Amino acid sequence: MTQGIIVTGTDTGIGKTVFAAALAGALGATYWKPIQCGLDDDGGDGAGDRERVQALSGLAPARLLPERYRLAMPASPHRAAEAEGIEISLADLAAPDVQGPFVVEGAGGLMVPVNRQALMIDVFAAWRWPVVLVARTALGTINHSLLSIEALNGRNIPILGIAFVGDEMPDTQRTIAEMGNVRALGRLPHIAPLDRDSLAHAFAAHFDVEDFR
């Protein structure tokens, strides 16, 4: 039976795709983002997170699974799908059979609607896989992180730990880990320039890959 690691975030645009690329590359994993929104964003080049992960992780193309839904509008999945006259079916989000490490990235945050009946967190609850919660270190993250942890706990979804992205904020990071009763896995700093080598170096310097095995 497939066993994956879910990478989700406390919000959109916080760096979870970059983290997912680093993690998948370090594990030599298969990567899958079942729902991709916003293909018309960033100049409308049609590139999604799968393409970004391939460039940043160095994974072979065969290890990057195609999305079940590729949607143009930069919006939540339910709205982006409706704009194209379709409804996302939860049956389409059944996990594929994958051998070896498997990193799966959610769309947006936990409470993002997938359709008019279900949220992203409901998909995660069906999979029952451990979650890595990616959180920024900037102001406001304590509230967003603790709410996300509470939501995961409320659905009995296992939390592998929390991965921070951004400048080091020791008290903030400690507060979230202690009050949320979760393991702080590490912190990915801002990386410039961001490329495959710099990302791999930063991940190795700030995380222990054995925590994810």
C-alpha positions as CSV (number, residue, x, y, z in Angstrom):
1,M,0.0,0.0,0.0
2,T,1.3,3.4,-0.9
3,Q,2.6,5.5,2.0
4,G,3.3,9.1,1.3
5,I,4.3,12.3,3.1
6,I,1.9,15.2,2.6
7,V,3.4,18.7,2.3
8,T,0.8,21.4,3.1
9,G,1.0,25.0,4.3
10,T,-0.5,27.4,6.7
11,D,-1.4,29.6,3.7
12,T,-0.7,30.0,0.0
13,G,2.5,31.4,-1.3
14,I,4.7,30.6,1.7
15,G,7.3,28.4,0.1
16,K,5.8,24.9,0.4
17,T,6.6,24.0,-3.2
18,V,10.2,25.0,-2.7
19,F,10.3,22.9,0.4
20,A,8.6,20.0,-1.3
21,A,11.2,20.1,-4.1
22,A,14.0,20.0,-1.5
23,L,12.4,17.1,0.4
24,A,11.6,15.1,-2.7
25,G,15.1,15.6,-4.1
26,A,16.8,14.7,-0.8
27,L,14.7,11.5,-0.5
28,G,14.9,10.6,-4.2
29,A,11.1,10.5,-4.0
30,T,8.2,10.5,-6.4
31,Y,6.4,13.9,-6.4
32,W,2.7,14.5,-7.0
33,K,0.6,17.6,-6.8
34,P,-2.9,16.3,-7.7
35,I,-4.5,19.8,-8.1
36,Q,-2.6,22.7,-9.8
37,C,-4.3,26.1,-10.0
38,G,-3.0,29.3,-11.4
39,L,-1.5,28.3,-14.7
40,D,-2.5,31.7,-16.1
41,D,-0.6,33.5,-13.4
42,D,3.0,34.6,-13.7
43,G,2.7,35.6,-17.3
44,G,0.6,32.7,-18.4
45,D,3.5,30.4,-19.4
46,G,1.6,27.4,-18.3
47,A,4.3,26.2,-16.0
48,G,3.1,24.7,-12.7
49,D,4.6,23.5,-9.5
50,R,5.5,20.1,-11.1
51,E,7.8,21.9,-13.5
52,R,9.3,24.0,-10.7
53,V,9.9,20.9,-8.6
54,Q,11.6,19.1,-11.5
55,A,14.0,22.1,-12.0
56,L,14.7,22.5,-8.3
57,S,14.9,18.8,-7.3
58,G,16.8,17.2,-10.1
59,L,14.3,14.3,-10.1
60,A,13.9,12.3,-13.3
61,P,10.8,13.2,-15.2
62,A,9.3,9.8,-14.5
63,R,9.3,10.6,-10.8
64,L,7.0,13.6,-11.3
65,L,3.5,12.4,-11.7
66,P,1.0,14.4,-13.8
67,E,-1.7,16.3,-12.0
68,R,-5.2,15.1,-12.0
69,Y,-6.4,18.7,-12.5
70,R,-4.5,21.5,-14.2
71,L,-6.5,24.7,-13.8
72,A,-5.8,28.1,-15.3
73,M,-7.3,30.5,-12.7
74,P,-5.2,31.6,-9.8
75,A,-7.9,30.8,-7.2
76,S,-8.9,28.0,-4.8
77,P,-9.5,24.7,-6.6
78,H,-13.3,24.8,-6.4
79,R,-13.5,28.2,-8.0
80,A,-10.8,27.5,-10.6
81,A,-12.5,24.3,-11.6
82,E,-15.9,26.0,-11.8
83,A,-14.4,28.7,-14.1
84,E,-13.7,25.9,-16.6
85,G,-17.1,24.2,-16.2
86,I,-15.9,21.2,-14.2
87,E,-16.2,19.9,-10.7
88,I,-13.4,18.2,-8.9
89,S,-14.2,14.6,-8.0
90,L,-12.8,13.2,-4.8
91,A,-12.6,9.8,-6.6
92,D,-10.1,11.3,-9.0
93,L,-7.8,12.1,-6.0
94,A,-7.3,8.5,-4.9
95,A,-3.6,8.0,-4.4
96,P,-1.7,6.2,-7.1
97,D,0.3,3.1,-6.4
98,V,3.9,4.3,-5.9
99,Q,7.0,2.4,-4.8
100,G,9.4,4.1,-2.5
101,P,9.3,7.5,-1.0
102,F,6.3,9.6,-2.1
103,V,5.9,13.4,-1.5
104,V,2.5,14.8,-2.2
105,E,1.8,18.6,-2.2
106,G,-1.6,20.0,-1.4
107,A,-3.1,23.0,-3.1
108,G,-3.1,26.1,-0.8
109,G,-3.9,25.7,2.8
110,L,-5.8,23.1,4.7
111,M,-9.2,24.7,4.6
112,V,-9.2,25.4,0.9
113,P,-12.3,24.1,-0.9
114,V,-11.7,21.3,-3.3
115,N,-15.3,21.4,-4.4
116,R,-18.5,22.7,-2.8
117,Q,-18.7,19.8,-0.4
118,A,-15.1,19.1,0.6
119,L,-11.9,20.8,1.8
120,M,-8.3,19.9,1.1
121,I,-8.0,18.6,4.7
122,D,-10.8,16.1,3.9
123,V,-8.6,14.6,1.2
124,F,-5.7,14.4,3.6
125,A,-8.0,12.7,6.2
126,A,-8.9,10.0,3.6
127,W,-5.2,9.3,2.8
128,R,-4.2,9.1,6.5
129,W,-0.6,9.9,5.7
130,P,1.7,12.0,7.9
131,V,1.8,15.7,7.2
132,V,4.6,18.2,7.2
133,L,3.1,21.6,7.9
134,V,5.1,24.4,6.2
135,A,4.9,27.7,7.9
136,R,6.5,31.1,7.4
137,T,8.4,32.7,10.3
138,A,7.0,36.2,9.8
139,L,4.4,38.0,11.9
140,G,1.1,36.2,12.1
141,T,2.5,32.7,11.7
142,I,1.7,31.7,15.3
143,N,-2.0,32.1,14.8
144,H,-2.0,30.5,11.4
145,S,0.2,27.6,12.5
146,L,-1.7,26.8,15.7
147,L,-5.0,26.9,13.9
148,S,-3.7,24.5,11.2
149,I,-2.3,22.1,13.8
150,E,-5.7,22.2,15.6
151,A,-7.5,21.4,12.4
152,L,-5.2,18.4,11.7
153,N,-5.6,17.1,15.2
154,G,-9.3,17.5,15.0
155,R,-9.4,15.0,12.0
156,N,-6.8,12.7,13.6
157,I,-4.3,13.3,10.8
158,P,-0.8,12.5,11.9
159,I,1.6,15.4,12.0
160,L,5.2,14.5,11.2
161,G,6.3,18.0,12.2
162,I,6.5,21.6,11.2
163,A,9.0,23.1,8.7
164,F,9.6,26.8,8.8
165,V,10.5,29.0,5.9
166,G,12.1,32.4,6.3
167,D,14.4,34.3,8.6
168,E,15.2,32.7,11.9
169,M,12.7,33.7,14.6
170,P,13.7,31.5,17.6
171,D,10.9,32.5,20.0
172,T,8.2,32.2,17.3
173,Q,9.4,28.8,16.2
174,R,9.7,27.6,19.8
175,T,6.3,28.9,20.7
176,I,4.6,27.1,17.8
177,A,6.4,23.8,18.4
178,E,5.7,23.8,22.2
179,M,2.1,25.1,22.2
180,G,1.2,23.0,19.1
181,N,3.0,19.9,20.6
182,V,4.7,19.2,17.3
183,R,8.2,18.6,16.3
184,A,10.2,21.5,14.7
185,L,11.9,19.8,11.8
186,G,14.0,22.7,10.7
187,R,13.9,26.0,8.9
188,L,14.6,26.7,5.2
189,P,16.1,30.2,4.9
190,H,15.4,32.5,2.0
191,I,17.8,31.4,-0.8
192,A,19.2,33.7,-3.5
193,P,19.8,32.7,-6.1
194,L,17.5,29.8,-5.9
195,D,18.5,26.8,-7.9
196,R,18.9,23.1,-7.5
197,D,22.4,23.2,-5.9
198,S,21.6,26.1,-3.5
199,L,18.4,24.5,-2.4
200,A,19.9,21.1,-1.8
201,H,22.7,22.7,0.2
202,A,20.3,24.7,2.4
203,F,18.1,21.7,3.0
204,A,21.1,19.5,4.1
205,A,22.3,22.3,6.4
206,H,19.0,22.9,8.1
207,F,17.2,19.5,8.1
208,D,18.0,15.9,8.9
209,V,16.6,13.8,6.0
210,E,16.3,10.8,8.4
211,D,13.4,12.6,10.1
212,F,11.4,12.1,6.9
213,R,12.1,8.4,6.3
